[in-house]
Amino acid sequence: MLKVAIIGLGNRGRKYAHHFHALGAEITAICDINRGMLEYIRAKYSVPADKAFDNEDDFFAAGKLADALVISTQDRDHYRHAMKGMELGYHLLCEKPVSPVLSECEELERVSREKGLKMVVCHVLRYAPYYNKIKEVIDSGAIGEVTAINQTENVGYWHFAHSYVRGNWRREDETGPSILAKCCHDLDLFYYFTGKECTEVFSVGGRRVFLPENRPEGAPERCLNGCPYRVSCPYEVTKLYYRPTLKTIPWLIGHVKVITGKGRPSKKDIVDALKTSPYGRCVYACDNDVMENQTVTCKMGDVNATLTMTAYTARCYRRTHIMGTKGEIIGRDSDGCFKLNVFGERPKKIRVNSGIGHLGGDRGVVRDFMELMETGVVTERLSMMDKTIMSHRMAFAAEESRKSGEAVKL
Ligand SMILES: NC(=O)c1ccc[n+]([C@@H]2O[C@H](COP(=O)([O-])OP(=O)(O)OC[C@H]3O[C@@H](n4cnc5c(N)ncnc54)[C@H](O)[C@@H]3O)[C@@H](O)[C@H]2O)c1
């Protein structure tokens, strides 16, 4: 039975704990600075009390406690935790982005290669049945040679407000630019679909909505401090966190754990969090600086690929249009199907059984990682560290281009 240790038991770490446990792995050690969450996960998966660590120093000092280490801490902690993990001989499943510093990504790739340790990165879209099917259709030659890709990442106004205005990924200096944090796995899809390396990147981006100058007169610092705009403002926190329903904003239902930091939050915990945590702030009175919309054009050999990431959409989904010499693929991942138009033939609707959690990608990456650990076979789908570097280079180049106004050659 595969033994795994997990560092970082937040929103992502909890999902990985669930999937590893459900797929038959044993969680032998955990580490998180949030003691309440540590105990919640320890009890849930019967981790021995002396293998539940509330600080990284004790965790790493305890030596190698599993075959593999899952790194699901924040972006700027991955490098440190990955290096310490590899010193102990852990194989790694590391959250994306690997690091907001390119030289750190490159060093991790080198060290994992030199030590012969497996390092897989959670580019979870690769493992979602929807994207697997698209890849299968491309590889079958049904649309001929791919010539161009247009991908739109519709983040959703409520998701953007939660994560990129009020939450963890709002500031470039704390995590990284939004094109890296949010979109490295979209850029990875360009590489995965075409099998071609990126040679040139151009990007533009901007911020239009979540700015102090858009704060309505008289709006307080926090929504719960008697905001006169509470009925009309779509970002008002009770709409997002008290009353999300499966019909409106299903994603935020799970995020009350995130805003409270508690495994089983009560209504009072949620209200307290909105009175004191960053998640209760007026969206126009935050310290955010990451881009709200950004377009990246990439030359992937002879394929032109464009990604637009935008906050300004009602729902959260990705739209993909892949053009080939003999046909095209058009789809929205949230529909669970896409259209295959082969020129001169009747259009076909291709249905896919998507799961939950990045359309099944969260479970998929865990399943593939476990298979890798068991068999040692590196399939094309696996986002090993050496393949992952490309998406990160593209994101760093996009930022460089956005700031300089010049195209960047890779
Ligand atoms: N693959 C994806 O699609 C995807 C989606 C969302 C987030 N992410 C990435 O996953 C990572 C985790 O995101 P999240 O949403 O779970 O964040 P989170 O803030 O909910 O979780 C981070 C956890 O790490 C803990 N922690 C912080 N410092 C620590 C330390 N020094 N030692 C041990 N634990 C520590 C925190 O207490 C928290 O529980 C981030 O890098 C994020 O960018 C990836």
The ligand as an SDF file (V2000), in Angstrom:
LIG
                    3D

 44 48  0  0  0  0  0  0  0  0999 V2000
   -4.1710   22.5010   -9.1510 N   0  0  0  0  0  0  0  0  0  0  0  0
   -5.0710   23.4630   -9.0820 C   0  0  0  0  0  0  0  0  0  0  0  0
   -5.9260   23.5870   -9.9340 O   0  0  0  0  0  0  0  0  0  0  0  0
   -5.0580   24.4150   -7.9190 C   0  0  0  0  0  0  0  0  0  0  0  0
   -6.2410   25.0590   -7.5460 C   0  0  0  0  0  0  0  0  0  0  0  0
   -6.1890   25.9230   -6.4570 C   0  0  0  0  0  0  0  0  0  0  0  0
   -5.0000   26.1350   -5.7990 C   0  0  0  0  0  0  0  0  0  0  0  0
   -3.8630   25.5090   -6.2060 N   0  0  0  0  0  0  0  0  0  0  0  0
   -2.5820   25.6840   -5.4950 C   0  0  0  0  0  0  0  0  0  0  0  0
   -2.5850   24.7860   -4.3810 O   0  0  0  0  0  0  0  0  0  0  0  0
   -1.8260   25.3440   -3.3080 C   0  0  0  0  0  0  0  0  0  0  0  0
   -2.6640   25.3460   -2.0430 C   0  0  0  0  0  0  0  0  0  0  0  0
   -3.8360   26.1110   -2.2630 O   0  0  0  0  0  0  0  0  0  0  0  0
   -5.0610   26.0800   -1.2170 P   0  0  0  0  0  0  0  0  0  0  0  0
   -6.2080   26.6730   -1.9190 O   0  0  0  0  0  0  0  0  0  0  0  0
   -5.1760   24.7310   -0.6280 O   0  0  0  0  0  0  0  0  0  0  0  0
   -4.5070   27.1010   -0.1370 O   0  0  0  0  0  0  0  0  0  0  0  0
   -4.8730   27.1310    1.4170 P   0  0  0  0  0  0  0  0  0  0  0  0
   -4.3850   28.4340    1.9070 O   0  0  0  0  0  0  0  0  0  0  0  0
   -6.3120   26.7600    1.5960 O   0  0  0  0  0  0  0  0  0  0  0  0
   -3.9710   25.9630    2.0370 O   0  0  0  0  0  0  0  0  0  0  0  0
   -2.6270   26.1070    2.4090 C   0  0  0  0  0  0  0  0  0  0  0  0
   -2.4530   25.3650    3.7140 C   0  0  0  0  0  0  0  0  0  0  0  0
   -1.0620   25.3910    4.0640 O   0  0  0  0  0  0  0  0  0  0  0  0
   -0.9610   25.6420    5.4510 C   0  0  0  0  0  0  0  0  0  0  0  0
    0.3660   26.1680    5.7100 N   0  0  0  0  0  0  0  0  0  0  0  0
    0.8100   27.4380    5.5180 C   0  0  0  0  0  0  0  0  0  0  0  0
    2.1240   27.5250    5.8190 N   0  0  0  0  0  0  0  0  0  0  0  0
    2.5240   26.2880    6.1890 C   0  0  0  0  0  0  0  0  0  0  0  0
    3.7580   25.7450    6.5850 C   0  0  0  0  0  0  0  0  0  0  0  0
    4.8600   26.4870    6.6670 N   0  0  0  0  0  0  0  0  0  0  0  0
    3.8180   24.4310    6.9060 N   0  0  0  0  0  0  0  0  0  0  0  0
    2.6970   23.6540    6.8340 C   0  0  0  0  0  0  0  0  0  0  0  0
    1.4830   24.1310    6.4450 N   0  0  0  0  0  0  0  0  0  0  0  0
    1.4010   25.4310    6.1200 C   0  0  0  0  0  0  0  0  0  0  0  0
   -2.0910   26.5940    5.7680 C   0  0  0  0  0  0  0  0  0  0  0  0
   -2.4200   26.6020    7.1350 O   0  0  0  0  0  0  0  0  0  0  0  0
   -3.1970   26.0220    4.8850 C   0  0  0  0  0  0  0  0  0  0  0  0
   -3.9640   25.0540    5.5630 O   0  0  0  0  0  0  0  0  0  0  0  0
   -1.3990   26.7100   -3.7600 C   0  0  0  0  0  0  0  0  0  0  0  0
   -0.0950   26.6610   -4.2600 O   0  0  0  0  0  0  0  0  0  0  0  0
   -2.3740   27.0470   -4.8760 C   0  0  0  0  0  0  0  0  0  0  0  0
   -1.8800   27.9670   -5.8150 O   0  0  0  0  0  0  0  0  0  0  0  0
   -3.8850   24.6530   -7.2390 C   0  0  0  0  0  0  0  0  0  0  0  0
  1  2  1  0
  2  3  2  0
  2  4  1  0
  4  5  1  0
  4 44  2  0
  5  6  2  0
  6  7  1  0
  7  8  2  0
  8  9  1  0
  8 44  1  0
  9 10  1  0
  9 42  1  0
 10 11  1  0
 11 12  1  0
 11 40  1  0
 12 13  1  0
 13 14  1  0
 14 15  2  0
 14 16  1  0
 14 17  1  0
 17 18  1  0
 18 19  2  0
 18 20  1  0
 18 21  1  0
 21 22  1  0
 22 23  1  0
 23 24  1  0
 23 38  1  0
 24 25  1  0
 25 26  1  0
 25 36  1  0
 26 27  1  0
 26 35  1  0
 27 28  2  0
 28 29  1  0
 29 30  1  0
 29 35  2  0
 30 31  1  0
 30 32  2  0
 32 33  1  0
 33 34  2  0
 34 35  1  0
 36 37  1  0
 36 38  1  0
 38 39  1  0
 40 41  1  0
 40 42  1  0
 42 43  1  0
M  CHG  2   8   1  16  -1
M  END
$$$$
